[in-house]
Structures are given as structure tokens and as C-alpha cells.
């Protein structure tokens, strides 16, 4: 595929946008991406246009996407889509709207085959093509049923490749710690190419839409769905999802305590890995001893309730029992001075400049997004333009105000450009500080509260520490027994 000269610049712009939206983006598994040859990049779809934005900006090779053809009618967006080589996808609902509800089944099939053929040709030529086979973006903690489009594309690309090597199927895990929150974290994991069983590792001789072809595509879709479910660490409900994260934090704190080390702030990669370990152990144990697992999970819930009642975290149980050393007290006092006295003026300015724009973006996202998963997309796209314009506007107003002040008080230097640039910079810096300030204030207040709480509730803290240790031992024993039983079967 011939790549547009504008592609690197567009990718650079999108990378700047996602880096602005996310506080941290971690990427794992880049070595699993073949350096050459065609491939199909497959991922789940929990976060609207943010999902393809992450894949496109974090993948070291150009990626061809499919997008519904109605998006190409928008002047700016359509030009961008064409520049990055996006292939239009003709959905039945869109065609009905374009044709007044008169789109025939044959015309739908013809348009669909045209899209499939275009993407398959790109893959056969050696490009990577990305699809989200769930078909829709969603807010669920688990994978939605996959459609057969990805399998049809794969087998058609194999046919067009002829005697050449077959394309790879690359599964991508997209993980967000809070997908709708500005300045949250994301993890993009590229997994090894999907291994196919012999009956699926074939090139169909006939049409992929024939009876035999549809059966083959159905089997590959099922195989792909099972593998993707593990890649995204799917759970049956948000309650189960949250409980596994609760157990993950407990295990991490107890491991650090037994190793005699101070637990540092986790990255999203570490959290996803820990969650995966808990999820795997949970699933294995549920197959052999569900009653024991349910009883243990109930203990985890009760432990969490007691911990929240004291407004503590797992690692707080291992903190010093009181303010103790005068140096600790001095450091805490200095921290409180900075957080509660020195930073507030800058934070207040940041709120004053950025809060109206932020509230406007939230309102726009609520109105424009059909589902929660679309809110991050709206915030990302609109925020790219709205916040820089806000800072520029604040700078212009500051410059005008400074000049007027100079006219009334000639002794004040006439430096409107300096005043404007300073205000614009403070707007950007103050906005960033405002985003982080509440977390810093909570952490500082908790540091003091933990020491005071522990000095007044030593028995409760000791009981919770013992319970954490017992739950940890029970979790480890349960996973080990499940693994041994599984190895024997």
C-alpha cells in the first residue's frame, strides 16, 4: 500500500492528542508485531474512537482501518480518513438512511463485499488492517459476541496472498484504569500472533460467503473469541471485576509486607498483570471448589468493608503506628505547608481559567455521547481544540487588562505580551496542577489520618492485618490446589 505523505504528520498529531488525554500510556509486546507481511489486528472495543486512536499511534507499523462510510462525508474528518488510508465500511443501517430505507439486501451485500475486498487487498499486499469484531463499542467488563467480518477478511486475504505466507492474526488488549477520566492511564498490549488449529489454518478454495466458507468463518470466529476473551481479561459482571481488583490489592500489600519493602505506586501494567493472575486463579478454583471460593470472596468483601470504615488502604496497615520521629513530623508539616498553603493560589487560578471549559466539555460529552463509552471520545476530540483556545483567550484578556492598567498607572511597565504569555502559561500549568491537586491533598490528609487513626485504634488495625494475612494464605493455597488438580486431569 502506498502511504500518504501526510500519514506521519497525522499520526504525530493523534499521538500528541492521546498523550494529552492520558496521563500515562504503557505499551507491551511490540516484539510480537511482525516486521513485515500482512496481518489482521483484532481488539475489543470499550472506548469509542479512543480505541483506534491508541492502536494507530502505538503500533510501530502503519495500520489500515475500516470506518463507516458516512464519516467520509464530513469535510475535515473525511479528508483525514482518506489520508491515513481508511477503507469505508457500508453498514446496512447507514445505507437504509442514505436510500430512504430502500436499500436492498443485494446492494448491502455488494457494498459489504466491496469493503471486504479492499481491506483484504491491503492485507494481502503486506499491510496491517485493524478491526473491532464486536461491531459496536460498549461499557461492559466482558467481551461482546464477535461478528464474522474479521474471519471473512482473514480468509479472503489468504486467498489473495496465493502462495505467499498467510497473514498473521494479532490480538490486542486495550486496558483503561478509568476510560472516561481525563489524564487517566491506558495499557496497550500486542500479543503473539494467534495460533490456529490445523482445521482452521487453511485457505478456502471457494467463496468465503458460500456454505462451506461461512462454516469455516464461524469456527474461526469462535476460536478468536475465546482467545480475545483471555486477552482482555473479561469478567461476567462489574461486581466480579471489582472484587478481583480488591483481592489484587490485598495480595500486593501482603507480599510487600512479608518481603519487608515499601510498596510503590503501581503502574497500569502491573495492575493488569496482577488482575490477570487473580482472575486465572479464580477461574481455576471455581472449577474444583466453588463453595470454598465463594466463602473466601465473602471474607474479602468483609475485609474491604472494615478497611473502608477506618478510611484506610491495604498498605496503610503497615505504616508506622504514630507520628513517631520528629523528622517524620517535620516532613509531614512541610508537605502540608506546600499542599495546603503554597499550591492553592496556582490551583485556584487553574480552576478559574479551565473550569468553565471543562464543565462545557462535560456537558457536551453527556449530550453528544449516546453511551458512556463515547464520552472519552468527545472529550478527547473537543478538548484538543477547546483548552488551547482557552489558554490563548486568557492570555489575550490578561494582555489587554495589563495595557489598560498601564494607562491608568504609567509607572507600571507596559508589557502586555509578557503578561499575556505568563497568564496563558499559568493557565496551562495551573490546569495540570488542578487535575493532580485533589489526589495530592487526599494523599497528604490520609498520611496524617493514618498515623492518628492507628494510634487510636491499634487493636482494629492489628486485627485487619491478621485477617489480610489469613486471606492471603488462603488465596495462595486455593490457587495452588487448583493448579495441582488441573495438572493431574
C-alpha positions, 0 to 999 in steps of 0.5 A: 500500500502506498502511504500518504505523505501526510500519514506521519504528520497525522499520526504525530498529531493523534499521538500528541492528542492521546498523550494529552488525554492520558496521563500515562500510556504503557505499551507491551509486546511490540516484539510480537508485531511482525516486521513485515507481511500482512496481518489482521489486528483484532481488539475489543472495543470499550472506548469509542474512537479512543480505541483506534486512536491508541492502536494507530499511534502505538503500533510501530507499523502503519495500520489500515482501518475500516470506518463507516462510510458516512464519516467520509462525508464530513469535510475535515474528518473525511479528508483525514480518513482518506489520508491515513488510508481508511477503507469505508465500511457500508453498514446496512443501517447507514445505507437504509438512511442514505436510500430512504430505507430502500436499500436492498439486501443485494446492494448491502451485500455488494457494498459489504463485499466491496469493503471486504475486498479492499481491506483484504487487498491491503492485507494481502499486499503486506499491510496491517488492517485493524478491526473491532469484531464486536461491531459496536463499542460498549461499557461492559467488563466482558467481551461482546459476541464477535461478528464474522467480518474479521474471519471473512477478511482473514480468509479472503486475504489468504486467498489473495496472498496465493502462495505467499505466507498467510497473514498473521492474526494479532490480538490486542488488549486495550486496558483503561484504569478509568476510560472516561477520566481525563489524564487517566492511564491506558495499557496497550498490549500486542500479543503473539500472533494467534495460533490456529488449529490445523482445521482452521489454518487453511485457505478456502478454495471457494467463496468465503460467503458460500456454505462451506466458507461461512462454516469455516468463518464461524469456527474461526470466529469462535476460536478468536473469541475465546482467545480475545476473551483471555486477552482482555481479561473479561469478567461476567459482571462489574461486581466480579471485576471489582472484587478481583481488583480488591483481592489484587490489592490485598495480595500486593500489600501482603507480599510487600509486607512479608518481603519487608519493602515499601510498596510503590505506586503501581503502574497500569501494567502491573495492575493488569498483570496482577488482575490477570493472575487473580482472575486465572486463579479464580477461574481455576478454583471455581472449577474444583471448589466453588463453595470454598471460593465463594466463602473466601470472596465473602471474607474479602468483601468483609475485609474491604468493608472494615478497611473502608470504615477506618478510611484506610488502604491495604498498605496503610496497615503497615505504616508506622503506628504514630507520628513517631520521629520528629523528622517524620513530623517535620516532613509531614508539616512541610508537605502540608505547608506546600499542599495546603498553603503554597499550591492553592493560589496556582490551583485556584487560578487553574480552576478559574481559567479551565473550569468553565471549559471543562464543565462545557466539555462535560456537558457536551460529552453527556449530550453528544455521547449516546453511551458512556463509552463515547464520552472519552471520545468527545472529550478527547476530540473537543478538548484538543481544540477547546483548552488551547483556545482557552489558554490563548483567550486568557492570555489575550484578556490578561494582555489587554487588562495589563495595557489598560492598567498601564494607562491608568498607572504609567509607572507600571511597565507596559508589557502586555505580551509578557503578561499575556504569555505568563497568564496563558502559561499559568493557565496551562500549568495551573490546569495540570496542577488542578487535575493532580491537586485533589489526589495530592491533598487526599494523599497528604490528609490520609498520611496524617489520618493514618498515623492518628487513626492507628494510634487510636485504634491499634487493636482494629488495625492489628486485627485487619492485618491478621485477617489480610494475612489469613486471606492471603494464605488462603488465596495462595493455597486455593490457587495452588490446589487448583493448579495441582488438580488441573495438572493431574486431569 
